[in-house]
């Protein structure tokens, strides 16, 4: 990965990060194909955000990284607003977090019969607000991903949810 030491020094001051290869093994920056960055929004662990940046031929600068993070921050406010829309019985029993694709729902520790109910309620909420999305389980099945479209119209819908 083409990333300078000065960029790494800046990352050291504010972020948790790792370099990964295409198989998600932690590797040196020279062997990396991805940079994974994590940070707490507003210094709250409950607002943990992560971002994976693929290696490019160009140098990955700190400004480039910040730009990538900021483009995905629309999901942070959407996630906060989305949590408010959840039925009261789910608010403390599921972990909803923003991710680069939209929102993730950690379901590994949920009861099996609750997963389908939770999914149905979330999908009904998204449909009610006409949010364009697709969904899938993570490879391990621990996270249910809601991939939210980044179209201008969809972002406007997301921003209007409160």
Secondary structure, 3 states (H helix, E strand, C coil): CCECHHHHHHHHHHCEEEEECCCCCECCHHHCCEEEEEEEHHHCHHHEEEEEEECCCCCECHHHHHHHHHHHCHHHHHHHHHHHHCCHHHHCCCEEEEECCEEEEECCCCCHHHHHHHHHHHHHHHHHCCCCEEEEECCCCCEEEEEECCCHHHHHHHHHCC
